[in-house]
Amino acid sequence: MSDYLRQQVEARAKAWEEAKSMLDAAAAEKRDLSAEENQKYDRIMQDIDARAATIDSIKAVQYRDWE
């Protein structure tokens, strides 16, 4: 796995843990996310989606190179 791909995978995992902890904290307090938390959650999810697309693209290129 290339260093760049590894960095993307690690960053996506870190972002997911941050989003998950926000949801878990709100659930533990038996409340919905605040407006500010919702905005932050949405930004994190956009980052996760973008990184997932980058990861898929890199993997596709690597697969083509292996053929």
RABEL-V738752 format. One record per backbone hydrogen bond with DSSP energy under -1.0 kcal/mol. NH is the residue of the N-H (numbers start at 1). CO is the residue of the C=O. Records with the same first field share a line. If there is no record, write none. Layout:
NH->CO / CO
//
This chain:
6->2
7->3
8->4
9->5
10->6
11->7
12->8
13->9
14->10
15->11
16->12
17->13
18->14
19->15
20->16
21->17
22->18
23->19
24->20
25->21
26->22
27->23
28->24
29->25
30->27
31->26
38->34
39->35
40->36
41->37
42->38
43->39
44->40
45->41
46->42
47->43
48->44
49->45
50->46
51->47
52->48
53->49
54->50
55->51
56->52
57->53
58->54
59->55
60->56
61->57
62->58
63->59
64->60
65->61
66->62
67->63
//
